[in-house]
Amino acid sequence: MVAAAAGGVVATFRLRQDSGGKELLSSSFPDLSGRRRRLSEWGGRPILCNFWASWCAPCREELPLLEAASRENASIGLQIVGIAIDNAANVTKYLKEVQVGYPVLIAEGSAINLMRALGNPNGVLPFSVAVDGAGRLRQRKVGAYSAQELRSDLAALLR
């Protein structure tokens, strides 16, 4: 299934084969305390990685949806991980206003090439990718999720 909004800014892709899951899971970035974290730490279960920035208005709108989804689906194994294309000071300040319970990693500009390799050639934010428990990249989403889109994509991932 492929869905796109006018101008190609918002798109959802569901994939049936691995095309980047291993590259994503082998990536590592520091968390808010500066400790380097590899995404494979959360391997073996479905992961939704959300690339975002504190200065990105659509990202800011989407974070509360992701936080709610994280809380609602934690008991069935879903892990959401935020990957900030931003600096630690900005992210820390923003997360004092909007708290999230899932891990947030600080990538600054270093994740832009990863985003491109995962199917976001223009580096648009927000950008989300979903990896199933076997490490296969299952979904990509360029642009902010609506509540309905997020529920639908997570239902497909968690099947």
Backbone as JSON, one array per atom type, in Angstrom:
{
  "sequence": "MVAAAAGGVVATFRLRQDSGGKELLSSSFPDLSGRRRRLSEWGGRPILCNFWASWCAPCREELPLLEAASRENASIGLQIVGIAIDNAANVTKYLKEVQVGYPVLIAEGSAINLMRALGNPNGVLPFSVAVDGAGRLRQRKVGAYSAQELRSDLAALLR",
  "N": [[0.84, -1.18, 0.0], [0.54, 2.17, -0.84], [0.37, 5.5, 0.05], [-0.13, 8.91, -0.6], [0.07, 12.42, -0.04], [-0.98, 15.52, -1.6], [1.58, 16.98, -3.49], [3.44, 15.25, -2.51], [4.38, 15.32, 0.1], [3.49, 13.95, 2.37], [3.6, 10.57, 3.04], [2.91, 7.08, 3.16], [4.37, 3.94, 3.33], [4.1, 0.53, 3.04], [6.04, -2.22, 3.5], [7.04, -5.43, 2.29], [9.34, -6.79, 2.47], [12.71, -6.96, 3.74], [14.41, -3.96, 3.71], [16.4, -2.3, 4.81], [16.12, -2.57, 7.55], [18.13, -3.9, 9.03], [20.25, -2.1, 8.77], [19.22, 0.11, 10.1], [18.84, -0.97, 12.73], [21.48, -1.45, 13.43], [22.48, 1.03, 13.85], [23.67, 3.68, 15.98], [23.28, 6.12, 18.56], [23.78, 8.87, 20.84], [21.99, 9.01, 23.98], [19.87, 11.18, 25.98], [21.43, 11.49, 28.23], [23.93, 11.25, 27.26], [24.92, 8.73, 26.87], [25.85, 6.24, 24.62], [23.61, 4.56, 22.5], [22.55, 1.66, 20.92], [20.28, 0.87, 18.38], [19.58, -1.77, 18.14], [19.35, -2.67, 20.71], [16.71, -2.76, 21.34], [15.82, -4.72, 19.75], [14.14, -7.66, 18.44], [11.59, -7.15, 19.05], [8.71, -5.28, 17.91], [9.52, -2.1, 16.58], [9.09, 1.36, 16.41], [10.63, 3.9, 14.91], [11.09, 7.28, 15.19], [12.04, 10.04, 13.51], [12.8, 13.32, 14.29], [12.57, 16.85, 15.21], [13.04, 19.53, 17.53], [12.41, 22.03, 16.59], [10.66, 21.62, 14.55], [7.48, 22.05, 13.46], [5.35, 20.16, 12.62], [6.44, 17.88, 13.78], [6.31, 18.46, 16.47], [3.57, 18.48, 16.86], [3.02, 15.83, 16.49], [4.33, 14.34, 18.5], [2.81, 14.02, 21.01], [0.89, 12.12, 20.16], [2.52, 9.93, 19.57], [3.59, 9.42, 22.08], [1.27, 8.66, 23.49], [0.62, 6.35, 22.03], [2.84, 4.81, 22.63], [2.54, 4.33, 25.39], [0.05, 2.97, 25.34], [0.63, 0.64, 23.93], [2.8, -0.62, 25.03], [2.62, -2.87, 26.7], [2.21, -4.93, 24.93], [4.54, -5.17, 23.65], [5.52, -3.2, 21.85], [8.01, -0.86, 20.94], [8.78, 2.48, 20.95], [11.06, 4.76, 19.6], [12.57, 7.84, 19.71], [14.39, 9.78, 17.44], [16.31, 12.42, 17.42], [16.92, 14.99, 15.22], [18.64, 17.17, 15.95], [20.06, 19.29, 18.53], [21.28, 18.35, 21.8], [20.72, 20.21, 23.86], [18.53, 21.74, 22.88], [16.62, 19.7, 22.59], [16.39, 18.67, 25.2], [15.37, 20.94, 26.53], [12.91, 21.23, 25.16], [11.66, 18.81, 25.8], [11.08, 19.16, 28.43], [8.8, 20.59, 28.39], [7.03, 19.0, 26.91], [6.58, 15.94, 27.81], [7.96, 12.74, 27.21], [7.82, 9.21, 27.44], [9.26, 7.31, 26.17], [12.45, 6.18, 24.8], [14.72, 8.74, 23.76], [16.96, 9.65, 21.35], [19.91, 11.44, 20.4], [20.75, 12.67, 17.41], [21.6, 14.78, 15.94], [22.85, 16.12, 12.98], [23.78, 13.75, 12.0], [22.13, 11.62, 11.33], [20.9, 12.09, 8.96], [21.82, 10.95, 6.54], [21.2, 8.3, 7.11], [18.4, 8.46, 7.22], [17.9, 9.05, 4.54], [18.86, 6.69, 3.34], [16.95, 4.98, 4.28], [14.74, 5.59, 2.85], [13.88, 8.24, 2.61], [14.61, 10.47, 0.74], [14.76, 13.28, 0.63], [15.12, 14.13, 3.2], [12.99, 14.89, 4.86], [11.17, 15.98, 7.73], [8.62, 15.27, 10.12], [9.81, 11.85, 10.14], [9.13, 8.48, 10.0], [9.92, 5.09, 10.71], [9.12, 1.65, 10.73], [10.0, -1.35, 12.26], [9.77, -4.81, 12.28], [9.57, -7.54, 14.72], [11.42, -9.36, 13.78], [13.34, -7.84, 12.67], [12.87, -6.76, 10.18], [12.29, -4.13, 7.93], [9.25, -2.65, 7.85], [7.45, -0.53, 7.45], [7.32, 2.82, 6.25], [7.08, 6.26, 6.84], [6.64, 9.43, 5.7], [6.33, 12.59, 6.92], [3.93, 13.91, 9.3], [2.11, 11.78, 11.5], [-1.4, 11.21, 11.58], [-3.85, 10.59, 14.13], [-5.46, 8.42, 13.36], [-4.0, 7.29, 11.19], [-1.69, 6.47, 12.55], [-2.72, 4.55, 14.37], [-3.64, 2.64, 12.5], [-1.26, 1.91, 11.11], [0.28, 0.92, 13.25], [-1.33, -1.23, 14.05], [-1.06, -2.9, 11.82], [1.69, -3.44, 11.97], [1.88, -4.73, 14.42], [0.58, -7.12, 14.09]],
  "CA": [[0.0, 0.0, 0.0], [1.25, 3.44, -0.88], [-0.53, 6.65, 0.12], [0.64, 10.16, -0.62], [-0.7, 13.66, -0.09], [-0.6, 16.42, -2.68], [2.95, 17.47, -3.38], [4.32, 14.18, -2.07], [4.97, 15.62, 1.39], [3.11, 12.93, 3.33], [3.47, 9.28, 2.37], [3.08, 5.88, 3.96], [4.73, 2.8, 2.53], [4.2, -0.73, 3.76], [6.96, -3.08, 2.78], [6.93, -6.85, 2.61], [10.67, -7.38, 2.58], [13.7, -6.14, 4.44], [15.17, -3.03, 2.89], [17.0, -1.3, 5.67], [15.95, -2.86, 8.97], [19.42, -4.21, 9.65], [21.03, -0.86, 8.84], [18.64, 0.91, 11.18], [19.11, -1.58, 14.03], [22.91, -1.37, 13.74], [22.82, 2.44, 14.11], [23.72, 4.08, 17.4], [23.31, 7.54, 18.84], [23.72, 9.1, 22.29], [20.71, 9.39, 24.57], [19.92, 12.51, 26.61], [22.5, 11.54, 29.23], [25.2, 11.13, 26.56], [25.28, 7.32, 26.7], [25.6, 5.75, 23.26], [22.63, 3.48, 22.48], [22.36, 1.01, 19.62], [18.86, 0.55, 18.22], [19.4, -3.22, 18.3], [18.98, -2.93, 22.11], [15.27, -3.0, 21.39], [15.52, -5.73, 18.74], [13.34, -8.8, 18.87], [10.21, -6.7, 19.2], [8.41, -4.21, 16.95], [10.06, -0.79, 16.93], [8.77, 2.49, 15.57], [11.64, 4.95, 15.08], [10.57, 8.55, 14.72], [13.05, 11.09, 13.33], [12.09, 14.56, 14.56], [13.37, 17.96, 15.74], [12.25, 20.41, 18.39], [12.03, 23.2, 15.82], [9.77, 21.16, 13.48], [6.09, 22.15, 13.93], [4.62, 18.89, 12.52], [7.01, 16.94, 14.75], [5.8, 18.85, 17.79], [2.18, 18.04, 16.9], [2.98, 14.36, 16.45], [4.9, 13.72, 19.7], [1.81, 13.51, 21.95], [0.31, 10.88, 19.59], [3.5, 8.85, 19.73], [3.66, 9.13, 23.51], [0.07, 7.89, 23.84], [0.76, 5.02, 21.42], [3.86, 4.09, 23.38], [1.9, 3.87, 26.64], [-1.04, 2.03, 25.05], [1.1, -0.59, 23.3], [4.01, -1.15, 25.71], [2.37, -4.21, 27.26], [2.25, -5.95, 23.88], [5.9, -5.25, 23.12], [5.95, -2.12, 20.96], [8.98, 0.12, 21.44], [8.97, 3.68, 20.15], [12.32, 5.42, 19.86], [12.7, 9.11, 19.02], [15.75, 10.11, 16.99], [16.25, 13.86, 17.21], [17.84, 15.64, 14.29], [18.65, 18.38, 16.76], [21.09, 19.17, 19.55], [20.8, 17.9, 23.1], [20.17, 21.33, 24.63], [17.18, 22.04, 22.37], [15.75, 18.56, 22.86], [16.15, 18.64, 26.64], [14.47, 22.06, 26.85], [11.57, 20.94, 24.64], [11.06, 17.67, 26.51], [10.58, 19.62, 29.73], [7.44, 21.05, 28.1], [6.25, 17.86, 26.4], [7.3, 14.78, 28.29], [7.74, 11.45, 26.56], [8.37, 8.13, 28.24], [10.08, 6.42, 25.36], [13.82, 6.69, 24.64], [15.02, 9.76, 22.76], [18.39, 9.67, 21.01], [20.33, 12.69, 19.78], [21.52, 12.37, 16.21], [21.97, 16.02, 15.26], [22.77, 15.91, 11.53], [24.4, 12.49, 11.6], [21.15, 10.63, 10.89], [20.29, 12.47, 7.69], [22.14, 9.91, 5.55], [20.42, 7.12, 7.46], [17.03, 8.71, 6.76], [17.91, 8.91, 3.07], [19.01, 5.27, 3.03], [15.72, 4.3, 4.67], [13.67, 5.93, 1.93], [13.47, 9.63, 2.75], [15.73, 11.11, 0.04], [14.81, 14.72, 0.85], [15.36, 14.42, 4.6], [11.81, 15.55, 5.42], [10.79, 15.65, 9.09], [9.04, 14.02, 10.75], [9.95, 10.64, 9.32], [9.06, 7.31, 10.88], [10.1, 3.76, 10.12], [8.73, 0.58, 11.64], [10.74, -2.6, 12.09], [9.09, -5.88, 13.03], [10.39, -8.25, 15.7], [12.48, -10.08, 13.09], [14.31, -6.87, 12.15], [12.53, -6.36, 8.81], [11.67, -2.82, 7.78], [7.89, -2.92, 7.39], [6.73, 0.68, 7.07], [7.98, 4.13, 6.24], [6.11, 7.36, 6.79], [7.2, 10.78, 5.58], [5.32, 13.52, 7.39], [3.36, 13.62, 10.62], [0.98, 10.86, 11.62], [-2.67, 11.54, 12.23], [-4.15, 9.52, 15.09], [-5.99, 7.27, 12.62], [-2.89, 6.66, 10.46], [-0.81, 5.81, 13.51], [-3.41, 3.33, 14.81], [-3.66, 1.69, 11.4], [0.1, 1.42, 10.87], [0.7, 0.09, 14.38], [-2.09, -2.48, 13.98], [-0.42, -3.74, 10.8], [3.0, -3.82, 12.48], [1.76, -5.6, 15.59], [-0.09, -8.38, 13.75]],
  "C": [[0.88, 1.23, 0.0], [0.2, 4.55, -0.84], [0.3, 7.9, 0.13], [-0.31, 11.34, -0.68], [-0.22, 14.5, -1.25], [0.8, 16.95, -2.44], [3.93, 16.43, -2.86], [4.93, 14.4, -0.69], [4.68, 14.53, 2.41], [2.92, 11.62, 2.59], [3.65, 8.16, 3.36], [3.38, 4.74, 3.01], [4.74, 1.58, 3.43], [5.02, -1.67, 2.91], [6.78, -4.52, 3.19], [8.29, -7.51, 2.76], [11.61, -6.42, 3.28], [14.4, -5.24, 3.43], [15.7, -1.92, 3.77], [16.87, -1.57, 7.15], [17.26, -3.13, 9.67], [20.29, -2.96, 9.78], [20.52, 0.02, 9.97], [19.03, 0.34, 12.54], [20.59, -1.54, 14.41], [23.36, 0.06, 14.04], [22.85, 2.71, 15.6], [23.88, 5.59, 17.5], [23.29, 7.73, 20.35], [22.29, 9.41, 22.75], [20.88, 10.74, 25.26], [20.98, 12.62, 27.69], [23.88, 11.4, 28.59], [25.66, 9.71, 26.34], [24.89, 6.83, 25.3], [24.67, 4.55, 23.32], [22.5, 2.96, 21.05], [20.89, 0.62, 19.52], [18.59, -0.94, 18.35], [19.11, -3.59, 19.75], [17.52, -3.3, 22.23], [14.85, -4.02, 20.34], [14.73, -6.89, 19.32], [11.89, -8.42, 19.15], [9.96, -5.58, 18.2], [8.91, -2.86, 17.47], [9.56, 0.24, 15.92], [9.79, 3.57, 15.88], [11.11, 6.21, 14.42], [11.69, 9.58, 14.71], [12.31, 12.43, 13.44], [13.07, 15.64, 15.0], [12.47, 18.88, 16.54], [11.75, 21.64, 17.65], [11.01, 22.89, 14.72], [8.32, 21.14, 13.98], [5.3, 20.84, 13.77], [5.15, 17.84, 13.5], [6.43, 17.21, 16.13], [4.34, 18.42, 17.94], [2.07, 16.53, 17.05], [3.44, 13.71, 17.76], [3.85, 13.25, 20.72], [1.11, 12.23, 21.45], [1.24, 9.7, 19.8], [3.62, 8.45, 21.2], [2.46, 8.28, 23.94], [0.16, 6.47, 23.26], [1.78, 4.18, 22.16], [3.27, 3.52, 24.66], [0.87, 2.77, 26.37], [-0.54, 0.67, 24.56], [2.33, -1.21, 23.96], [3.79, -2.58, 26.19], [2.37, -5.31, 26.2], [3.56, -5.91, 23.11], [6.36, -4.15, 22.2], [6.95, -1.21, 21.66], [9.02, 1.29, 20.46], [10.28, 4.31, 20.58], [12.34, 6.71, 19.05], [14.16, 9.34, 18.67], [15.73, 11.58, 16.58], [17.34, 14.33, 16.26], [17.98, 17.07, 14.83], [19.78, 18.25, 17.77], [20.47, 18.87, 20.91], [20.17, 19.02, 23.92], [18.75, 21.66, 24.19], [16.2, 20.94, 22.73], [15.4, 18.51, 24.35], [15.17, 19.74, 27.05], [13.05, 21.74, 26.38], [10.9, 19.82, 25.43], [10.71, 18.0, 27.96], [9.14, 20.11, 29.59], [6.52, 19.89, 27.72], [7.02, 16.6, 26.78], [6.94, 13.53, 27.49], [8.42, 10.38, 27.4], [9.22, 7.17, 27.46], [11.48, 7.02, 25.17], [13.93, 7.72, 23.51], [16.53, 9.8, 22.59], [18.7, 10.96, 20.26], [21.25, 12.39, 18.6], [22.1, 13.62, 15.55], [21.86, 15.78, 13.76], [23.25, 14.55, 11.08], [23.41, 11.45, 11.09], [20.52, 10.98, 9.54], [20.59, 11.43, 6.61], [21.39, 8.62, 5.83], [18.98, 7.29, 7.0], [16.93, 8.54, 5.25], [17.99, 7.44, 2.68], [17.74, 4.48, 3.34], [14.52, 4.72, 3.82], [13.12, 7.34, 2.04], [14.56, 10.49, 2.08], [15.85, 12.61, 0.27], [15.03, 15.11, 2.3], [14.22, 15.15, 5.29], [11.56, 15.06, 6.85], [9.33, 16.01, 9.29], [9.09, 12.88, 9.74], [9.96, 9.46, 10.27], [9.26, 6.04, 10.08], [9.74, 2.73, 11.18], [9.46, -0.69, 11.25], [10.01, -3.66, 12.9], [10.07, -6.59, 13.95], [11.52, -9.04, 15.09], [13.51, -9.14, 12.47], [14.05, -6.45, 10.72], [11.85, -5.0, 8.82], [10.3, -3.03, 7.14], [7.16, -1.69, 6.89], [7.65, 1.88, 7.1], [6.88, 5.17, 6.16], [6.85, 8.68, 6.76], [6.08, 11.73, 5.95], [4.72, 13.04, 8.7], [2.2, 12.64, 10.52], [-0.26, 11.6, 12.1], [-2.93, 10.39, 13.2], [-4.63, 8.27, 14.36], [-4.89, 6.54, 11.85], [-1.98, 5.88, 11.4], [-1.44, 4.52, 14.01], [-3.37, 2.26, 13.73], [-2.28, 1.08, 11.16], [0.59, 0.54, 12.01], [-0.05, -1.23, 14.4], [-1.47, -3.43, 12.97], [0.93, -4.25, 11.29], [2.88, -4.88, 13.58], [1.02, -6.89, 15.31], [0.86, -9.54, 13.8]]
}
